[in-house]
Amino acid sequence: MYRPEDDGKQDFVKKVKGVSTFSESAFFKTVFASGDDMVKEEEAIRKREIDEWNAKVVVANKHFTVNTRVLESQQIDKYRSMREDAV
């Protein structure tokens, strides 16, 4: 039976370097914001967009309301736009 230590070799050769990635805090550093930093950044972006939009508004009321409800509907009214005179 072959024994590596007889030839001066190690019994087990690791392919992974001796770096313990989970104990190194620099290993998990990223260029992307996350956690509380991400929340603050997104809130600042959202606030800036709202402020920019408010600066562009030129009307007194920013809310647009449409009244499309028909109070009365009669069958003869559907041809009103085609008639010139009353029926």
VEXDREN-122710 format. One record per residue: residue number from 1; x, y, z of N, C-alpha, C in turn; residue in one letter; chain. Coordinates in nm, 2 decimals, decimal comma. Layout:
N
[NUM; [X; Y; Z]; [X; Y; Z]; [X; Y; Z]; "A"; "A"]
...
//
This chain:
87
[1; [0,08; -0,12; 0,00]; [0,00; 0,00; 0,00]; [0,09; 0,12; 0,00]; "M"; "A"]
[2; [0,05; 0,22; -0,08]; [0,13; 0,35; -0,09]; [0,10; 0,44; 0,02]; "Y"; "A"]
[3; [0,20; 0,49; 0,08]; [0,18; 0,59; 0,19]; [0,26; 0,72; 0,15]; "R"; "A"]
[4; [0,19; 0,83; 0,13]; [0,26; 0,96; 0,08]; [0,37; 1,00; 0,18]; "P"; "A"]
[5; [0,36; 0,98; 0,31]; [0,46; 1,03; 0,40]; [0,59; 0,95; 0,39]; "E"; "A"]
[6; [0,59; 0,83; 0,33]; [0,71; 0,76; 0,30]; [0,80; 0,83; 0,20]; "D"; "A"]
[7; [0,74; 0,91; 0,11]; [0,81; 0,98; 0,01]; [0,83; 1,13; 0,05]; "D"; "A"]
[8; [0,80; 1,16; 0,17]; [0,82; 1,30; 0,22]; [0,71; 1,39; 0,18]; "G"; "A"]
[9; [0,59; 1,33; 0,14]; [0,48; 1,42; 0,09]; [0,38; 1,42; 0,21]; "K"; "A"]
[10; [0,29; 1,52; 0,20]; [0,19; 1,53; 0,30]; [0,08; 1,43; 0,27]; "Q"; "A"]
[11; [0,02; 1,38; 0,38]; [-0,09; 1,28; 0,36]; [-0,21; 1,34; 0,30]; "D"; "A"]
[12; [-0,24; 1,47; 0,33]; [-0,36; 1,54; 0,27]; [-0,32; 1,67; 0,22]; "F"; "A"]
[13; [-0,34; 1,70; 0,09]; [-0,30; 1,83; 0,04]; [-0,43; 1,91; 0,02]; "V"; "A"]
[14; [-0,44; 2,03; 0,08]; [-0,56; 2,11; 0,06]; [-0,55; 2,19; -0,06]; "K"; "A"]
[15; [-0,66; 2,20; -0,14]; [-0,66; 2,28; -0,26]; [-0,70; 2,43; -0,22]; "K"; "A"]
[16; [-0,77; 2,44; -0,11]; [-0,81; 2,57; -0,06]; [-0,71; 2,63; 0,02]; "V"; "A"]
[17; [-0,68; 2,76; -0,01]; [-0,58; 2,83; 0,07]; [-0,63; 2,85; 0,21]; "K"; "A"]
[18; [-0,54; 2,88; 0,30]; [-0,57; 2,89; 0,44]; [-0,65; 3,02; 0,48]; "G"; "A"]
[19; [-0,73; 3,07; 0,39]; [-0,80; 3,19; 0,42]; [-0,94; 3,15; 0,47]; "V"; "A"]
[20; [-0,97; 3,20; 0,59]; [-1,10; 3,17; 0,64]; [-1,19; 3,29; 0,60]; "S"; "A"]
[21; [-1,27; 3,27; 0,50]; [-1,35; 3,38; 0,44]; [-1,45; 3,44; 0,54]; "T"; "A"]
[22; [-1,51; 3,35; 0,62]; [-1,62; 3,40; 0,71]; [-1,57; 3,48; 0,82]; "F"; "A"]
[23; [-1,44; 3,47; 0,86]; [-1,39; 3,55; 0,97]; [-1,33; 3,68; 0,92]; "S"; "A"]
[24; [-1,31; 3,70; 0,79]; [-1,26; 3,82; 0,73]; [-1,37; 3,92; 0,70]; "E"; "A"]
[25; [-1,38; 4,03; 0,77]; [-1,49; 4,12; 0,74]; [-1,47; 4,19; 0,60]; "S"; "A"]
[26; [-1,35; 4,21; 0,56]; [-1,32; 4,27; 0,43]; [-1,37; 4,19; 0,31]; "A"; "A"]
[27; [-1,38; 4,06; 0,33]; [-1,42; 3,97; 0,22]; [-1,57; 4,00; 0,18]; "F"; "A"]
[28; [-1,65; 4,04; 0,27]; [-1,79; 4,07; 0,25]; [-1,82; 4,21; 0,22]; "F"; "A"]
[29; [-1,72; 4,30; 0,20]; [-1,75; 4,43; 0,16]; [-1,79; 4,44; 0,02]; "K"; "A"]
[30; [-1,89; 4,53; -0,01]; [-1,94; 4,53; -0,14]; [-1,95; 4,68; -0,18]; "T"; "A"]
[31; [-1,97; 4,70; -0,31]; [-1,98; 4,84; -0,36]; [-2,13; 4,88; -0,36]; "V"; "A"]
[32; [-2,22; 4,79; -0,34]; [-2,36; 4,81; -0,33]; [-2,40; 4,85; -0,19]; "F"; "A"]
[33; [-2,49; 4,94; -0,18]; [-2,55; 4,98; -0,05]; [-2,65; 4,87; 0,00]; "A"; "A"]
[34; [-2,65; 4,85; 0,13]; [-2,74; 4,75; 0,18]; [-2,78; 4,79; 0,32]; "S"; "A"]
[35; [-2,89; 4,73; 0,37]; [-2,93; 4,76; 0,50]; [-2,98; 4,90; 0,53]; "G"; "A"]
[36; [-2,94; 4,96; 0,64]; [-2,98; 5,09; 0,67]; [-2,93; 5,20; 0,57]; "D"; "A"]
[37; [-2,81; 5,18; 0,52]; [-2,76; 5,27; 0,42]; [-2,84; 5,27; 0,30]; "D"; "A"]
[38; [-2,89; 5,16; 0,25]; [-2,97; 5,15; 0,13]; [-3,11; 5,22; 0,16]; "M"; "A"]
[39; [-3,16; 5,20; 0,27]; [-3,29; 5,26; 0,30]; [-3,28; 5,41; 0,30]; "V"; "A"]
[40; [-3,18; 5,46; 0,37]; [-3,15; 5,61; 0,37]; [-3,13; 5,66; 0,23]; "K"; "A"]
[41; [-3,05; 5,59; 0,15]; [-3,03; 5,64; 0,01]; [-3,15; 5,64; -0,07]; "E"; "A"]
[42; [-3,23; 5,53; -0,06]; [-3,36; 5,53; -0,14]; [-3,45; 5,63; -0,10]; "E"; "A"]
[43; [-3,46; 5,66; 0,03]; [-3,55; 5,76; 0,08]; [-3,51; 5,90; 0,03]; "E"; "A"]
[44; [-3,37; 5,93; 0,03]; [-3,32; 6,05; -0,02]; [-3,35; 6,07; -0,17]; "A"; "A"]
[45; [-3,34; 5,97; -0,24]; [-3,37; 5,97; -0,39]; [-3,52; 6,00; -0,41]; "I"; "A"]
[46; [-3,60; 5,93; -0,33]; [-3,75; 5,95; -0,35]; [-3,79; 6,09; -0,31]; "R"; "A"]
[47; [-3,73; 6,14; -0,20]; [-3,76; 6,28; -0,16]; [-3,71; 6,38; -0,26]; "K"; "A"]
[48; [-3,59; 6,36; -0,32]; [-3,54; 6,45; -0,42]; [-3,63; 6,45; -0,55]; "R"; "A"]
[49; [-3,68; 6,33; -0,59]; [-3,77; 6,33; -0,70]; [-3,90; 6,40; -0,68]; "E"; "A"]
[50; [-3,96; 6,38; -0,56]; [-4,08; 6,45; -0,52]; [-4,06; 6,60; -0,52]; "I"; "A"]
[51; [-3,95; 6,65; -0,46]; [-3,92; 6,79; -0,46]; [-3,90; 6,85; -0,60]; "D"; "A"]
[52; [-3,83; 6,77; -0,69]; [-3,81; 6,82; -0,82]; [-3,95; 6,83; -0,90]; "E"; "A"]
[53; [-4,04; 6,73; -0,87]; [-4,17; 6,74; -0,94]; [-4,25; 6,85; -0,88]; "W"; "A"]
[54; [-4,25; 6,87; -0,75]; [-4,32; 6,99; -0,69]; [-4,27; 7,12; -0,74]; "N"; "A"]
[55; [-4,14; 7,13; -0,77]; [-4,09; 7,26; -0,83]; [-4,14; 7,28; -0,97]; "A"; "A"]
[56; [-4,18; 7,18; -1,04]; [-4,23; 7,20; -1,18]; [-4,38; 7,22; -1,19]; "K"; "A"]
[57; [-4,45; 7,20; -1,08]; [-4,60; 7,21; -1,08]; [-4,63; 7,36; -1,09]; "V"; "A"]
[58; [-4,72; 7,40; -1,18]; [-4,76; 7,54; -1,20]; [-4,91; 7,56; -1,17]; "V"; "A"]
[59; [-4,98; 7,46; -1,13]; [-5,12; 7,48; -1,10]; [-5,14; 7,49; -0,95]; "V"; "A"]
[60; [-5,26; 7,54; -0,91]; [-5,29; 7,55; -0,77]; [-5,32; 7,42; -0,70]; "A"; "A"]
[61; [-5,39; 7,33; -0,78]; [-5,43; 7,21; -0,72]; [-5,36; 7,09; -0,80]; "N"; "A"]
[62; [-5,29; 7,01; -0,73]; [-5,21; 6,90; -0,79]; [-5,30; 6,78; -0,82]; "K"; "A"]
[63; [-5,42; 6,78; -0,77]; [-5,50; 6,66; -0,78]; [-5,60; 6,68; -0,90]; "H"; "A"]
[64; [-5,60; 6,58; -0,99]; [-5,68; 6,59; -1,11]; [-5,80; 6,50; -1,09]; "F"; "A"]
[65; [-5,92; 6,56; -1,10]; [-6,04; 6,48; -1,08]; [-6,13; 6,49; -1,21]; "T"; "A"]
[66; [-6,19; 6,38; -1,24]; [-6,27; 6,37; -1,36]; [-6,41; 6,32; -1,32]; "V"; "A"]
[67; [-6,51; 6,39; -1,37]; [-6,64; 6,35; -1,34]; [-6,70; 6,28; -1,47]; "N"; "A"]
[68; [-6,70; 6,15; -1,47]; [-6,75; 6,08; -1,59]; [-6,88; 6,01; -1,56]; "T"; "A"]
[69; [-6,93; 6,03; -1,44]; [-7,06; 5,97; -1,40]; [-7,17; 6,03; -1,48]; "R"; "A"]
[70; [-7,26; 5,95; -1,54]; [-7,37; 6,00; -1,62]; [-7,49; 6,00; -1,52]; "V"; "A"]
[71; [-7,55; 6,12; -1,51]; [-7,66; 6,13; -1,41]; [-7,79; 6,06; -1,47]; "L"; "A"]
[72; [-7,82; 6,08; -1,59]; [-7,93; 6,02; -1,65]; [-7,89; 5,96; -1,78]; "E"; "A"]
[73; [-7,94; 5,84; -1,82]; [-7,91; 5,78; -1,94]; [-8,04; 5,74; -2,01]; "S"; "A"]
[74; [-8,07; 5,79; -2,12]; [-8,18; 5,75; -2,20]; [-8,13; 5,70; -2,34]; "Q"; "A"]
[75; [-8,21; 5,61; -2,39]; [-8,17; 5,56; -2,52]; [-8,16; 5,66; -2,63]; "Q"; "A"]
[76; [-8,25; 5,76; -2,63]; [-8,25; 5,86; -2,73]; [-8,13; 5,95; -2,73]; "I"; "A"]
[77; [-8,06; 5,96; -2,61]; [-7,95; 6,05; -2,59]; [-7,82; 6,00; -2,67]; "D"; "A"]
[78; [-7,82; 5,88; -2,70]; [-7,70; 5,83; -2,77]; [-7,68; 5,88; -2,91]; "K"; "A"]
[79; [-7,80; 5,93; -2,97]; [-7,79; 5,99; -3,10]; [-7,79; 6,14; -3,10]; "Y"; "A"]
[80; [-7,77; 6,20; -2,98]; [-7,78; 6,35; -2,96]; [-7,67; 6,42; -3,05]; "R"; "A"]
[81; [-7,55; 6,36; -3,05]; [-7,44; 6,42; -3,13]; [-7,46; 6,42; -3,28]; "S"; "A"]
[82; [-7,55; 6,33; -3,32]; [-7,57; 6,32; -3,47]; [-7,69; 6,41; -3,51]; "M"; "A"]
[83; [-7,78; 6,45; -3,42]; [-7,89; 6,54; -3,45]; [-7,85; 6,68; -3,44]; "R"; "A"]
[84; [-7,91; 6,76; -3,53]; [-7,90; 6,91; -3,52]; [-8,01; 6,97; -3,45]; "E"; "A"]
[85; [-8,13; 6,92; -3,47]; [-8,25; 6,97; -3,40]; [-8,31; 6,88; -3,31]; "D"; "A"]
[86; [-8,40; 6,92; -3,23]; [-8,47; 6,84; -3,13]; [-8,55; 6,74; -3,20]; "A"; "A"]
[87; [-8,59; 6,63; -3,14]; [-8,67; 6,52; -3,20]; [-8,81; 6,57; -3,21]; "V"; "A"]
//
